[in-house]
């Protein structure tokens, strides 16, 4: 059996391995349009403050990983067309210009997404950038080497924007986040977003919420960002206002797409086209997901899972919520870290449907536990009665999860 993966994101290779499980003599081929194998978009900002040796090790690690799995991978090879009737792809070797066809039994689309850029005057100026690929990262590392690049503006106050903000704070730059919505992290409940914003403001991040960019004044290079409410100094603007799924290759194949442009898939990654599967940003699961996610910005770790209170009410659920703070370790231990959790649960059944949390450390572990509870259909009482580990050196006798469950009673 021959499996072709379009794009080198880790999810694509993992999906191919699952499709090949239990079968003998499976051949997996990866075609990557870029000049580097994907190292994970979410991890790219980390390398802004690291030296090139660390970046090279990450890239080489990806190459070794593919080779160790017996996967044939080709860089700078662009798949131009998919023919589901003959189960063939048309491929262009961008280095030589040679165009050829390759046959597949199963095809995994792992093409990711592309950043949206505001279509306003000055958006083509040097210094209006995205951070989506290793090539973007290499450019930005060189661009910020000069001490004159001090004022950093990030368009977008969602997960990706905060990940980028974290990297520039570490570099000691001035960071301003401009978000068109009236709150930071629109995927959180407003009161939670406000508390997180206050924590980040105390660590030096400036916020301009409810503002939309109108133009990028400057000459060759960007010099300012002008919105509907003000003009701000800017030596570098990173755009993180959303993405567009890369599903253009599916045009004419009959694949069913979601309103966002992502291809619809089932729990087995299968699209509506026989033999074609998809994963990552280019795909959307019909069964939905808990959207469990986490990031760390400066000294603050933030995480969420399931539905927010606003999302639950919009979906027609009758819900209640509770918010409480507990420590990740006993107060007698050095440096205990407070963790605040907002728990969302159904009013009648008291079944847990979502949570948002933030704190100094060890927040993701609590959100992971709540994600399991949601999938298991646990009630607030059942979750609160879980026998979480206690350690006089590492874990409090009452875990923050138990504290918020107690508050919900």
N, C-alpha and C positions, 0 to 999 in steps of 0.2 A: 504494500500500500504506500502511496506517495501523498504526503501532506505538505502543502505550501503555506507558509506564513508570510503575509505582507506587512512589513514593519517589524522592528526588533524589540518592542517593549516586552518586559518580562511576562506580562499577562498572556501575550500571544504564544510564546514558547511553552508556557505552563499549560495553556489550553491544548496545544498540539500534543504535549506529552500525555494528557488525560485522554485525548482521542485515540492515541496509539496504545494505551495501556492494554496489556494482555494479548497483543498481536505480535506475531513474529515478522522480522524483516521489514519493518516500517522505515521509510526514508523521509526525513524532514528537511525541507529547504526553506531558508529565510531570505527574503529579498528586502533590503533596506535602501531607501532612496538617498538618505544622508551619507555623510562621510564618516560618521561614527555610529557605533551601536548605542542604542538608547540606554541611559543609566538611570532612568526614572525622572520624569519631569519635576516631581515634588522634591527630589533631593538636590536638584541643580543649584538652588540658592546657597546651599551649604558651602559649595566650592568657591563662591565669590571671596570668601575670607581665608581660603586655603591656598597653598602653593600649587604650582602646576604638577608637581610630582604626585600629589594626592589625587588630582584629576586623572593623570595618566594611569595610576594604579587602578582606579575605578573602571576606566575604559578597557585596560588590558584584562581586568578581572572578568568583564563581560565576555571578551573574546575567548578566554580560557574556559569559561562556563559553557559556552556554546560548543566549543571543541570537545570538552569532556563528555558532553551528552551525545556526541556523534552527529551533530547537526551541521549541515552544509550551509554556510551563511555568505551572502554576497553584499558588500557595501556598494553604494552609488549605482544601484540597479533599481530602476523605476518600473513598477508594473503599470502599464498604460491601459490595459483592457482586460476584462474578465468575460469569458464566453461560457456560461453555465451549460449550454447545450452540448458542447464538446468537452467540457471540463478542461479548458485550456486558458492560460494567461499569456498575454503579450508583454514582453519585458524589454526594456531598453537599458543597455550598458552605457551609463552616462559618461564613462571615461573614454570609450572607443566609439560610441554612437551605434554600435551593433544592436539590431533588433531581432529578437527570436521568440519562439513560443515554448511553453513548458506545460506539461500535463499534470493534473492533480486528481486524486480521488476525493480528498477533502481539502478545503481551503479555509484558512483562518485569517479574517480581516483584523489587523491590529494596527491600524493607521492613525489612531489617536485623534487629535483635534488641532485646530489652528486658532491663535488668538485673534479676537476681534479688535480692530483699530478704529478709533473715532475718525469719521470722515469729516474733518474740520481743517481750516487753513493751517498750514505748518506741520501737519502730521507726518510729512516726508522729511522733516529736518533731522540732521544728525543729533542723536541724543533722545529721540522718541523711539524707544526700543521695547522689545518683548524678551522674555526669558523662557523659551520653549525647547531649545535644543542645545547641544554641546557647542555648536557654532555660535549661538547667541551668548553663551557663557564666556567663551574665549574672547569675543569682542568686548563684553562688559568688563572683564578683568583688566584688559588693556586700557579701556576708556577711563576707568576709575583710578588708574595708577597716578594720574596727575593730582596734586593737592588742590587744584582749582575746582575739581568736581566735588562740591560740598553739599549743595542743596539738592536732595533727592525727593522727587514727587512720585508717588505711586497712585495710579488710577485704579481704584477698585479696593473695597474694604472687605473682601471675602477671604476665603482660606488662602488662595494663591497670593493675594496682595500682602497678607500678614506674613507669609513665609518669606517673601522678598524683603519686607520691612525688617525682619529679624536679622537678615544677612547684613544690611547696611547699618543697622544699629551696632552690630559687632565691629564693623569697620570704622565706627566713630563718626558717621555722617549725620547730618540733620535730615530727619525723615518726616515727610508730610503725606498723609493719606487723604485722597479726595474720593468720596463715594457719592453716587447720585441718589441713593436711598437716604432716608432720614436717620438711619442707624447703621452702626458698624455690624458686620456679620449678619446680613439679612436672614440667614438660615437659623438664627437664634431668636428667642423671645425678646422683645424690646427691653424689659427690665434687666435681663441677663446681659445683653449687649452693652447696656449703659454701664453696668458694674465692671465689665471687662475693659471698656473704653477708659474708665477712670484709672484702672490699674496701669494701662499702657501710657496714658498721659503722664502719670507720675514717673514713668521711666523715659520720658522725653519725646514720645511720638506726638505729632500735631495732627489734628483731624479737622477736615472740612466736610461736613455731611450735608446731604441735600443739595449738592452742587454738581453741575454738568459742565464739562470742558467746552469752550467756545472756539479757542484758537491757541496755537503755540507760537507766541511772538519770538522773533529772533532773526538772525541772518542765515548763515550756513548752519550754525549750531542753534539748538534751542536755548533760550535765555529766560523765558517765563512760561507759566501756564495761566491762561485767562479762563475763568469760569463765568457763569451767569451772576456770580456774586462778588468776585474779586480777582485780583491778579497777584500771583505768587512767584518769588524767585525760584529758578529751576535750572540746574546744570545737567540733570539727567532725569528723564521721565520714563518709568517702567509701566507699560500698559497691562493691566490684569483685570479687565472689565468683563471677561467671559470668553467662551470659546465656541467655535463652530465645528461640529463633528466632521471628520474627513471621510465622507461616504460617497464621494463623486464617482468612484469606480463601480458602484452598484447601479448607476443609471442604466436603465434598459434591461436589468436582470430580473425585474419584477419583485425585488426585495421590498418588504413592508417597512416604512420608516415612521418614526415617532414625529410629533409636531416640531421637535427641536432639530430634526434632521438626522438624528442617530438611528441606526438600524435596530429594529425590534428583535430581541432574541428570547429564547426560553431559558430555563435553568440549566440546560445542557449546552448553552451557547449557540444553538442552532437558529439560523434565520429562517425566513419563509421560503428560501431557495434551497432545494436539495443539495447537500454537499458543501454548503457555504456556512461558515460559523463566524462569529465576531466577538471581540472582547475589548475592554478598555473604554476610553472616552468616545469612541465611534459607535458604541452599542448602548442599548437601553433594555433592561430585562422587563418582560411583561409582568412578572410577579413582583416587581419593585424590589427595594432593598431598604435596610435600616439606615443606610448612609452613615455608618459609624466612621468617625474621622477624628483626627487630633492634630494639633501642632503646638509648637513652643515658640513664643515670642519674648525675647529678653528673659525676664525672670518669671514668666507666666506660662503655664501649660493649660491649654484649652481643649475640650473634647465634647462630643455629642453623639447621640444615637437615637434612632426612632423618630417619633413625631415631636415637634414642639407643641406647646399649648395652642398657639394660633393655628398651626397646620391641622391639629386634631379637630378643632372647632370648625374649620373650613371644610373638613371632610365629613362633617355631620355628627361627630362623636360628642357625647356629653362627658366632659373630663373635668378633673380637679388637678391641683398641683400643690406641691410643698417644696419649700426651700430651707436648707439647713447647712451648717458648717461643722465639720469635725476635723480632727488632726489625723495625719497619715501614720503617726507614731505616738507613743506615750509622751505627755508633756514633760516628764522628767528627763527624757533623752535630749541630747543636743539638737538644735535646729528642727523642731517639729514643724511640719508644713500644713497650714490650714487648707482644706479642700471644701469648696462650696458646691452643692449639688441641687439642681432643680429637677424634681421628679414629676412626671406627668402620668396620670393614670385615669382609667375609666371610672366615672362616678358610681355606676351601679355594680359592676363586677369587681371593681378595684384592681383590675388587671393593669400592669405596667405597660405603657405604650411609648415612652420616650424619656430622655434625660439629657441635661446639659450640665457641664461641670467645669470648674477652673480652680487653679491653685498653684502653689510653688512647685510641687513635684508629685509624681505617682498618681496623676489624675486619670491617665489612659487605662490603668489597671481597673479602676472603679467603673469606668464606662464600658469596658469589655465585659465585666461581670453583669452589668445591667443589660447589655445587648443579649447575653445568653438568657437572662431572665425573660426578656421580651419574646424571644423565639420559643421559649419553653411555656409561655402563657402564664407566668407566675403572677400572683397577686402581690400587693404591697406587703401584706402580712407574711406571705411565704418567703419573699425576698428578705424581709427584716429578720426572719428566723434562721437564715442560713448561718451555719457555724463557720464564719470566716476565721482565718488563721490569726492567732494572737501571739505576739512576741514582745517581751519586755524591752527588747532593743530595737524593734522595727515596726511593730503594728500595734495600734491602740486596742484596748479591750472592746471598745465600741467603734466599729469601722464607720467612716462617714456615710456609707450606704445605709447602715443600720440606724444612724442618727436621723437621716432624712426620712426613712421609712417610719420611724417613731413619730416624727413630726406630722406625717400624713395621717396618723390615727386620730 
